Amino acid sequence: MPLVNSSIPTDLRTLMQLGHSDPATAPEGDVGSTSHPQNGQAAQWVINVIPADGNNGQYFGQLVVNQTSVEGDNTSHYLTAGIYETNLAIDWPEYLQDPHVRRCLRPFNGYDNDRVYLYLTDAIATLNSYAEAEHCGDLFYAYHNCLVRLDDALNAVAARGRIGPVSNANEVQPLVESQIRNLLPVALRALPLTQNAFLAEYQRLCAQTVLRDQHGYHEFGMQLLNARPAGNITYLTGAARDGNHVRPRYVQLTPGGTAIGVHPSSTLII
């Protein structure tokens, strides 16, 4: 399947499984996941050297495109509204000294008195879906500004038919390649004109989407609630696991310092 342009709603258990983690034990609380493209391919082409009619010592080049680029496929999921059991805990003595929820999160195993339950409102879940859609948009931007640009240049030069003539067969490839490069965006002209080089550049551009997370644009705030919010809890193993000694800690996600819908792909995927 091709790149997805929207994210699928899901629960925390599924998000953990998508990350190849065990929902029963993994101390994770990711609220979204968008994978990088798999099975992408850059175009394949050949440059044929054709002697001029009459064998007069001149040569033409002709570009033949054997395969256009393929964007690859990926998946994208976001956590929907609700209350979710986690395998996280709050280090309560630490929290009393430094009431910052995120800094006080620990794996539940070892701090097994204060289990964290994540709470997403409808508004936050919607914002969360927009965050994963931004990652999807970044991947599309990378595809259209790398592999598609290569396809367009190759097809335009191929449509020109015979190119030349030149007096030496060794001059054919540089001549044709110069015409391809002239049709590429400036940012791509320094790349070697090979399938592997353009595929690597596509993958590099796709990887730049992580900057949204590294810069905190998708980092939600966390607010400790004084009481359990209304609604049913979704348990990671399908049933409640906490004994009487466990104090549930309900943590509501807030917009925090998120900057969703602020930074277009063109400012990051470069």
Secondary structure, DSSP 8 states (H G I E B T S, - for coil): ----SS-EEE-HHHHHHHTT--TTT------EEE---BS-B--EEEEEEEE-TT--S-EEEEEEEEE--B--B--EEEE-SEEEEEEEEE-HHHHHHS--TGGGEEETTTSTTSEEEEEE-HHHHHHHHHHHHHHHHHHHHHHHTTHHHHHHHHHHHHTT-SEEEESSGGGHHHHHHHHHHHTS-GGGTTS-SSHHHHHHHHHHHHHGGGHHHHTTTT--EEEE-SS--SS-EE-TTSS----TT---EEEEEE-TT--TTTS-GGGT--
